[in-house]
Amino acid sequence: MARGFTVLELLLTVTVGALVTVAGTGLYRWSRQQADIAVSSRNLRQLAAANLNYAQDHNGRYCPAQDQSNLRRWHGGRKKTDEAFEAAGGFLTPYFGLDAQLETCPLFRKLVDAAVSFEEGAGGYGYNSAYIGGTPEDWGTPAGVMDVETPGRTVMFATTALSRAEGLQEYPFAEPFFWPLEDGGDGGELQPSVHFRAGGRAIVAWCDGQVTLEKPSVFRALNFYGGDNEKQGIGWFGPQEENGYWNPRSAAVREGVRALEEEKTGRTGGGGSEEEDKEVITLEPPVEGR
């Protein structure tokens, strides 16, 4: 006569089955996130390549962040200032490939309803408009490729969003820590826009075309729209002195993070590598010295 399962055996079977299901679900979510990060990093590489191609066609100058009429931006255009931007007519649009449109970040698409976005075509990415798409001396004139002496440590694009009381909003600019002044100094504090949506990291495209994952270093409460920056994962990465990796002339860019640390502590040499200090997780081999 066959022996039936005991209650203990049944409970053990159910428990093991539940654990396997939970582990499988977690693995699927992790794999899905990694795939989304890979797609988003590919988009950012394409953005950086498009901007470098634009510079080749425009006397070595990067794409403008926007025109002075605010009718045309790097990602799209509009006919009136009270209209939403459309994913056409942007400065970089002709460089986006056959479909002339930037693919939206899949991580961003899961968080934001496209119907509430007024920045159609930006894809959930933001441009360093303060120092690359414009300059402190003239926000309407982009920097030249030769002006960026250390492109591997200078931000070009990043995953971005704007924190509002109603939720996240697409935003096409990666804002630095402070308003840059013409004399090289720092002005007032700015509202952050770098979005750390890739498993707590931001995905960043640098001026040399490399793409990395960056940990947040600063979350700031300043918000003009009633949002919660830290709760929604919006802040900055890297050092904030001289606007850090945004500013091609900052010590962080010209000499690396270690120069800032040595200036603060009075030490020289020793300690871990700069990559260890900066805690960068790279999607590709890191650029030496960043």
N, C-alpha and C positions, 0 to 999 in steps of 0.2 A: 504494500500500500504506500503510495507516494506521500511524502511529508510536505505539508504546506509551509509557507513562510511564516516566521514568527513576527510579532509586532516590531521587535527590534530590528529585524532584517528589513522589513518594509520601510521603517523610518530611515534606516541607513541608506537604502536605495534611493528614496525620495530626496534625502539630503545631498547625496552625491550628484544626483541628476540636477538639482537646483544649483549646486556649485559649478557644475560644468556649463550650465546655461548662462550663469552670471559671468563666468570667465570668458565664454564665447562672445557674449554681448560686449564686454569690455574690450576684447581683442578686436572685434569688428569696428567699434567706435574709434579705437586708436588707429587702426589701419585706414579708416575713412578720413580721419584728421590728417594723417601723414600724406595721403593722396591729395587732399585739398591744399595742403601746404606746398606740395610739389607743383601743383597747377598754378598757385598764386606766385610762387617764386619764378616760374617760367614766364608768367605775365610781366613781372617786374624786370626780368632780364630783357624781354622784348621792348619794354618801355625805355630802358637805358640804351639799348641798341638803336631804337628809333630816334632818341635825342642826339646820339652821337652822329647818326646819319644826317639828321637835320643840320647839325653844326657843319658837317662837310659841305653842305649845299648853301650855307649862309655865312661864309667868311669866318668860319671857326667859332661862331657864337651859338650857344645853346638856345633851345626854344624859349620864347618869352612865356612867362607864367600867364599873363593876360595883357590885353591892349588897354590903352588909357580910357577908352570908351566903355570898358567892362562889357563889351558885347562878344568878345572872342577870348577864349582861354586855351590853354594847352590841349584840352580834351574835347572841346565843343564850342558851339556858338549859339547866338540868339539874336533876334531882330530888335527887341526892346529890353530895357533893363528890368522890367517887371515880369518878364517871361522866364520860364525855366530854360536851362541850357539843353540843347539837343546834341546827340552824339554824332555831330557832323560839323564841318567847318572849323574844327580846332586846328591849332598850329601843327600838332603832331599827327592829326588824322590821316594825312596822305602816307604816313610812314608805318601805319598799323598793319599793312599787308593787304591781301586781296579784298577782304570784306571791309577794310577801312574802319574797323571798330575794335576797341579794346575789350577783351573778355572780362566780365565782372569777377572779382575775387569770390570763389565758392564759399569761403569762410564768412565773408561779408554778406553774401546773398542769403545765408541762413539766419542772419540776425536782423536784417532791415527789409522792410516792405518797399519795393521799388516805387510804389505809388506816392510815397512821401518824400522822395528824393528830388531835389531841384538841380542836382549836378550830374545830369545824365551824361554818360560817356566816361566819367572819371574811373569807374570800375572799383571804387573803394580804395583808390590809391591817391597819395598826395605828393606834390612836387615841392622841392626846396625853393620856394619863390623868393625868399629873402636874400639868398646868396647865389643861386644858380639861374633861376628863371627871371631874376631881377638882381639888383645890387643895392646896398645901403645908399650909395651915391645917386642912383637913379633906378627906382623900382620898375620902370618901364623898359629898361634896357638889360637884357640878360648878360650874364658873365660869358667871357670867352674861354674856350677849352684851355688855352695857354695860361689863363689866370688861375687855374686850379693846379697848383704845383704838386699836390699829393692827392690825386683822385681816389686812391684806395682808402682814404680816411675822410672823404667828403661826401655827405649825404646828397643823393640825387632824388630818389623817390622812396616812399615807405607806405605801409598799410596805414590808412588814416580813417578817422570818423570824427564827428562832432557830437558831444554829449549834450542832450537837451532834456527838458523835463518829460517830453513825450517819448523819449527813447533816442536811439542812435540816428544820426543823419549823415549821409554821404558828404564828404568834404574834400576838395581837390588840392589842398595845400598841407604840407608837413611843416608846421610852425616851429620856429626855434624857441628857446626859453624866454628870450627878451626881444623887444623891438630893437632892431639894429640901427645905430646912429651913423651919420655920415663920417664922423670923426673916429669911427671904430669902436666907440663905447657902447654900453648897453642901455637901452631906454627902459620903459615900463614893462612889467610882466605881461606875457601873452597867455591866452587860453590854449591849453595843449590840444593836439589833434592826432598824435601818433597812437595807433590802436594796436594793443597787444592781444590780438585775437587768435594767434597761432599757438595755442597751448600755453598762454601767458607770455609769449614773445611777440615782438613786431618783426615783420619781414622787411628788410631794407635793401634797396639797390644803391650801390655807391657809384661814384663818377667814373670808376674804371670798369663798370659793368658787372662786378661781382655782386652776389646776393648773400646775405647772412640773416640769421635769426638773432635778435637782440633782446636782452632782459631789460625791464624798466629800471630806471635809477631814481626818478622823481615823479611823484603825483602831486598835483597842485590843486587846491580847492577852487581857485578862481574860475568862475563859469558865468557867462553873461546870459545863459538861456535856461537856467534852473536845473541843469543836469548834475549828475554825480560822476566826476571824472574817474575817481579811483574805482568805484563800484563797476563802472562800465569799461574799465581797463584802458583808460586814455591818459597818457603822460609823455615822458621823454626817456631816452636812454643816453648813457655816457655822461661825461662831465658837463656842467653848465657854465663854467668860466668861459667868457668870450663866445658864448653860444656853441661851445664844443664842436662836434662833428659837422655842424651846419656851416660854420664859418671857415672857408679855406685858409684864412690867415690866423686862426686860433692856434694856441700852443698845442692843443690836443691833436690837431691835424698836422701841423708842421713838425712836431717833435714826438708826438705820441702821448699816451696817457701817463707814462712814467715821468715825463718832464713835469707834469702838474703835481704828481705825488712827491717828487723830489723837492719841488719848490715849497710845498706845504710842510714837509717833515725835515728838510735840510739834509736828507740822506742822498747818496749817489750809489748806484749799483746795488747788487744783492737782491734778495727776495725772488719771487717767482717771475715767470715770463710776463710780457705785456698781455699776451692772450689770456693767461690765467687771471691777471688783475682785472681785465675787461670782461671776463666771463662771456665770451662770444661763442655761440654754437653755430657753426657754419654749415651751409648746405653743400658747399664745395670747399676744396682746400682753401684755407684763409690766406688773404693777401699778406705777405711778409711785412711785419712792422706795424700792422694796424692793431 
